Amino acid sequence: MDLDNDGIPDILSGSWPGRLYFFKGLGKGKFAGKQPIKDSARKDIKIERASTVFAADWNGDGKLDLLIGDVRGHVHLILNDGSASNYAFGKPQMVKADGKPIQASGGDSHPIAVDWDSDGRVDLLLGCGDGSVLFYKNIGTAKEPKLAQSQTLVAAGKAAGAKIAPGMRAKICAVDWNGDGRLDLLVGDFCMYEAKIDVPENQRKAVAKAREQQKEIEKKLNELRKTYRAALDGPSKKETPAEIAVRKKKLREIAEQYEDFEPNFERALARLAKLSRLAKAGVEEKKEIVILRRELNAIEKKYVEIMEALLPYETAPFDEPAEKSKARREKMRGYNTQLFPLRVEAALLAEITRPYDSNQMAGSVWLYLRQDATTPKAQRRR
């Protein structure tokens, strides 16, 4: 899509923290670095976590608007109040069908706007967390869309099975794949399946040892969880709606300050796990391991800082003497302090055992060719 109307295709992306990003096309397959998409007030657009974004002229005024999906399964519309070349996005509004807010089954909504039934009016297709794809027919007009109840184009997937099959978290693209003049569907997904995997003889001792260590870590984690749940199990003071709103607002504000923490942590941890698994690490790999260990130590300090900042706002105040509440908070702090190193250790062990576990993950792309006016039939494309 060409968001800034300069004749060069651009890229839009959602993100796990929820912000939307614009990668300006420079031509010849090159793109500029990411820039947050801002609204008319020059604030970053961020509605909910696990955002997806699709640009389309929703109301037929010749300007690209934004359709946004989120982890809760809702669909949001932000109209372009500016021009085709100088966009200015207004306030988000919930998209409704048959008069009710759209809710994707299983959350993780991925909306796209296309004229699916070729009647000259833009319709809505929705990828859902359960793997299904829904069609919402526009029974309004090209300038004032109104969506009917959903029709299922693709059934819900399977969470697990003995073979790779259509799974969860459907992400969709509508395209005339076979040139017959009708839109078909490409659907990306995620699934778990049972695989028959033998551990190579030279890896068996290491894998068996790692699995035993995983059991010990899981025991420690279970004990920590019990301690944390016990710390939460206390009499809460009754809060007014206004007090709850203030506390939750503060919680969101603090969480947003640290929203880059988890992706950075996962990146450093995944890289360290892969390097640590090398039988013979070279000089450069050993240097990188040292750097990553230092980075994770710094991240651990940041993690404790984050948890400490969030702690006063995660739960309502306890209705008990101050000494008891203080003891509860200390137990929660202890949980957060001990959790981080266990997560690191568990990730390193998982890198050893995961390739030899029967539970495997697969990400597939399925092609659904149109069979009639609205119904597609599946073919898998790896």
Summary of the structure (lengths in Angstrom):
residues: 382
radius of gyration: 24.6
end to end distance: 24.7
largest distance: 73.6
contacts: 1136
relative contact order: 0.10
helix: 35%
strand: 27%
